Amino acid sequence: MTIPAIQHYKSNTGTVELSREGKHPRPPEILKVYFRVPRICRRITRQMKDEILWGVDRTNDITRLRDFFSRCAPRRTPVLTGHAASSAPY
């Protein structure tokens, strides 16, 4: 692969690591999943990411998910609005 191709995949590909419990006698394993990052995600600022990343209540799984989605919801409209405005053909 050429350097521009590598840069393209680096900037447009995300990863998530998932922990999967192994069945006896297999130990737990960590799976790395790759996915395409949608173009709209380029509108998310570092400040938005940090507020979500470091502000989520991680008391337990339920509160973590609930707080994550409650923090994402108010940020969705400005990101969508900015994406629509930048992709308008005028």
N, C-alpha and C positions, 0 to 999 in steps of 0.2 A: 504494500500500500504506500501511496505517496504521502507526504506531510500534509497537504491540504485535505486529503481524504481522512487522515487520522484526526485532524482538527475538527472536521465536520462531525465525525462520529463522537468525539469527546464532548462537543457542545450540544449535541442533539440526542444523547443517550444517557439515561439514568439507571441507577442500580438500587436494589433493595436486598438486604440480607434477611432471610427467613430462617428461624430456628424450627427444626422439625424433630419431634421426639421420636427416638428409635424404639422399635419393639424389641423386647428381650430376645436375644442377647445383644442386639445392635445398639451402639451408643447414639446419642442425639447427633444430628448433623446440621450444618448451616448451608443453606442453598442461596446462591447468588442469582438474582433474577434481573435481567436487563430489559429495558423498555424504552420506547421512543418518547421523548419529552415533547409535549404539544407546543406549538409555536406561541400560544397565548401565555405560556409560562415565562416567556422572556420579559413580560410586563411586570412580573413580581419583583419588587425591589429587595435588596439585601435587608433593609430594615423590616419589611413585612415578614421575610423568612425568619429573621432572628426573633421577632416578637412571638411568632408561633412556636418556633423551636424551643426557646428558653422560657416561654411563659405558660406552657401547657401544664395543668395540674396532673401529676403522674401518681396520684395516690393509689389507684388501682386501674385495671383495664377499662372499666365502664367510665369512670371519670375522665380518664385520658382521652378516650374517643369522643365523649360528649364535649369536653372542653376544646379539643382540637377542632371539631366541626363548628362550634359556636364562635371560635376565633377566625375561622376561614370565611364564614358566611358574610360578614360585613365587608370583607376585602374583595369579594367576588365581583360586585357591581363595578367598582372603579377599574378593575383589571379588564373586565369585559368591555366596558365603555371605551377605554383606551385602545383596546385591540380593534374594536369596530371602527374607531376614528382613524386609526393608522392604516387600516386595510381598505378604506373607502377609495373609490376610483377617481375622486375629484381633486 
